[in-house]
Amino acid sequence: MSHFFCLFIFISVTLSANSQSLPTTLVPGRVDSFITQLMDSTQVPGLSIAIIRDNKVRYSKGYGLTKADSTQRVSSETVFDAASLSKPVFAYAVLQLVEQSLIDLDKPLFEYFPYPDVAADERYRKITARMVLSHRTGFPNWRKNRKLPQMAMVATPGERFGYSGEGYFYLQKVVEKILGKSLNVIMTERVFIPLKMTRSSYIWNPAFDADFALPHTDAGQPETKYKSSQANAAYSLQTTADDYARFLLTILTPSGIKASTANLMLSPQGRLPKSFSGGDSLSTTLSWGLGFGLESTPANSYFWHWGDNDTYKCYVVANQKSHDAVVYFTNSANGLSLIDEITRQFMGFTPSTVNFLGYKPYKKEQGRLKP
């Protein structure tokens, strides 16, 4: 037998053994092929993904470009807008304060901080932290004109689900008042440093300038990156897939909060409507916890959230029981059209959230994107 043939057998056996040490879907070459084909079919210029199996990050990689007409590749260090994935991280910090008896989930927030923006409507005095974290404040998502100091309520607090960034911003003001610090300082001290989330911030950090993803339209055209100096708990988190995976690990195997608190975070507070736009008909599979959306299937329960800052889109879904999760970030307006395929490929089920959120899968036909 030739030395070359012996070497070939040795390499083949070694590669086979290494491949079998991971679930089939995490064989690197297969993951690369799946992701790159998916990005090409949806005109997503850049994507970063982290996959957790059995409470460990088993796969982490960046794909594509930070800017479509550049040569800079997306890496695991590339910073993206987390958009609404900002909310669960903030919720985690709020629940730390609950454990320390600094805030009560069911005490009206106006008793901590009267909110002049909506004080004309007495109903706001019923709003609690629990209502904010479960999106039942009665606030709109955002006021119609963000420059207006006044905001009109759209429902009675606690009455029904109504996704609201305004609610999170109010709770942010309460937390800042209680602790006497700005949001980014609070999150850095309580979350980013303990969890070693070294490339995360609720305001722009100049250290990110060397490696960040620029936003792109649905046609793949790059736009200017907005670098905020104002922290907003609802949407301003800048982070990486690796950093966000570190946060997820603290939920899967609780640290920084008690196991009972993590379970409360993932306990249903109320069912969701069948559609994000609302309605009287309720979903049989979807509900909301304290910071995360929840999905129940006949076999498992999952927690999830999406992020949509228009030209940055991202998604996370996790299984607390099996300690599995996937989180991905994109620099594209088309990024949430990947929810279904990525969830089925890496979590093994078809999510109800696709129909709830309304982000339809896309197919590229003759150079144009078609719903």
Rosetta blueprint (number, residue, H / E / L):
1 M L
2 S L
3 H H
4 F H
5 F H
6 C H
7 L H
8 F H
9 I H
10 F H
11 I H
12 S H
13 V H
14 T H
15 L H
16 S H
17 A H
18 N H
19 S H
20 Q H
21 S L
22 L L
23 P L
24 T H
25 T H
26 L H
27 V L
28 P H
29 G H
30 R H
31 V H
32 D H
33 S H
34 F H
35 I H
36 T H
37 Q H
38 L H
39 M H
40 D H
41 S H
42 T H
43 Q L
44 V L
45 P L
46 G E
47 L E
48 S E
49 I E
50 A E
51 I E
52 I E
53 R E
54 D L
55 N L
56 K E
57 V E
58 R E
59 Y E
60 S E
61 K E
62 G E
63 Y E
64 G E
65 L E
66 T L
67 K L
68 A L
69 D L
70 S L
71 T L
72 Q L
73 R E
74 V L
75 S L
76 S L
77 E L
78 T L
79 V E
80 F E
81 D E
82 A L
83 A H
84 S H
85 L H
86 S H
87 K H
88 P H
89 V H
90 F H
91 A H
92 Y H
93 A H
94 V H
95 L H
96 Q H
97 L H
98 V H
99 E H
100 Q L
101 S L
102 L L
103 I L
104 D L
105 L L
106 D L
107 K L
108 P E
109 L H
110 F H
111 E H
112 Y L
113 F L
114 P L
115 Y L
116 P H
117 D H
118 V H
119 A L
120 A L
121 D L
122 E H
123 R H
124 Y H
125 R H
126 K H
127 I L
128 T E
129 A H
130 R H
131 M H
132 V H
133 L H
134 S L
135 H L
136 R L
137 T L
138 G L
139 F L
140 P L
141 N L
142 W L
143 R L
144 K L
145 N L
146 R L
147 K L
148 L L
149 P L
150 Q L
151 M L
152 A L
153 M L
154 V L
155 A L
156 T L
157 P L
158 G L
159 E L
160 R L
161 F L
162 G L
163 Y L
164 S L
165 G H
166 E H
167 G H
168 Y H
169 F H
170 Y H
171 L H
172 Q H
173 K H
174 V H
175 V H
176 E H
177 K H
178 I H
179 L H
180 G L
181 K L
182 S L
183 L H
184 N H
185 V H
186 I H
187 M H
188 T H
189 E H
190 R H
191 V H
192 F H
193 I L
194 P L
195 L L
196 K L
197 M L
198 T L
199 R L
200 S L
201 S E
202 Y L
203 I L
204 W L
205 N L
206 P H
207 A H
208 F H
209 D H
210 A H
211 D L
212 F E
213 A L
214 L L
215 P L
216 H E
217 T L
218 D L
219 A L
220 G L
221 Q L
222 P E
223 E L
224 T L
225 K L
226 Y L
227 K L
228 S L
229 S L
230 Q L
231 A L
232 N L
233 A L
234 A L
235 Y L
236 S L
237 L L
238 Q E
239 T E
240 T L
241 A H
242 D H
243 D H
244 Y H
245 A H
246 R H
247 F H
248 L H
249 L H
250 T H
251 I H
252 L H
253 T L
254 P L
255 S L
256 G L
257 I L
258 K L
259 A H
260 S H
261 T H
262 A H
263 N H
264 L H
265 M H
266 L L
267 S L
268 P L
269 Q L
270 G E
271 R E
272 L E
273 P E
274 K L
275 S L
276 F L
277 S L
278 G L
279 G L
280 D L
281 S L
282 L E
283 S E
284 T E
285 T E
286 L E
287 S E
288 W E
289 G L
290 L L
291 G L
292 F L
293 G E
294 L E
295 E E
296 S E
297 T L
298 P L
299 A L
300 N L
301 S E
302 Y E
303 F E
304 W E
305 H E
306 W E
307 G E
308 D E
309 N L
310 D L
311 T L
312 Y L
313 K E
314 C E
315 Y E
316 V E
317 V E
318 A E
319 N E
320 Q L
321 K L
322 S L
323 H L
324 D E
325 A E
326 V E
327 V E
328 Y E
329 F E
330 T E
331 N L
332 S L
333 A L
334 N L
335 G H
336 L H
337 S H
338 L H
339 I H
340 D H
341 E H
342 I H
343 T H
344 R H
345 Q H
346 F H
347 M H
348 G L
349 F L
350 T L
351 P L
352 S L
353 T H
354 V H
355 N H
356 F H
357 L H
358 G L
359 Y L
360 K L
361 P L
362 Y L
363 K E
364 K E
365 E E
366 Q L
367 G L
368 R E
369 L E
370 K E
371 P L
